[in-house]
Amino acid sequence: MAIIVNLDVMMAKRKISSGELAEKVGITAANLSILKTGKAKAVRFSTLDKICDVLECQPGDILEHEKE
């Protein structure tokens, strides 16, 4: 897939665990793991918005496009 998910990098910068982020965003740890590993086929804008709020970042800090 041409979309790279850098969520783990941003989480490390903000020193927040997967469990804590999942709880604050309102998603399951399993769904967060799927997103972190790049296995997700889609992400809701509302979820992305909450992640950005919690991590105090922009969507571009988490998602990157790479040509195949």
N, C-alpha and C positions, 0 to 999 in steps of 0.2 A: 504494500500500500504506500502511496506517496505522501501520506500524512504521518508525520512523526510526532509522538506525544512525549513532551518533556516534563510531564507532571512530577515525576520523581525528583528531578533536578530542582524544581521550584519548591517542592516540599522540603528538601534538604536545606535549601537556602533559608527557608522560614522556620526550620526546626520543628516541623509538625509531623506527627505520626499518621499512618494510614487510618487507624481507628479514629483518631481525633478529627481528622478531616472529614471522614465519612459521616461521623456524627453531626458535625457542624453544618455539613451540606445537606444532610437528610437522605443519604443513600446508603445502601448496604456496603460493607467492607468488600464483599465479593464483586459488586458492580464497580467499585472504585479500582479494584485490582484489575478487572477487565479493561478499564479505561487506561490505567497506568501502563499495562503491557502492550497497548496498541491493538488489542484484539477486538475492541468495540467497533461496530459497524457505523454507529451514529452516537451523537451526544446531543441532548436537548439544550437549547439555548438557556433555559432556566437553570439547568444544572451547571453549565459553564459559567453563567453569571454568578451563581452562589460560590463556586470554586474560586473565581477571581476575587470576589468579595472577601472570602476567608483568607486567601493567600496574598491579598493586596497586590494584584498583578493585572496584566492585560491578557486577553486571549492569545495574543501573539507570543507571550512569554511561555505558554504551555503548548501551543500547536505550531507546527512548522511544516511547510510543504517542500517536498524534495522531488525533483524530476526523476522519473524511473528510467 
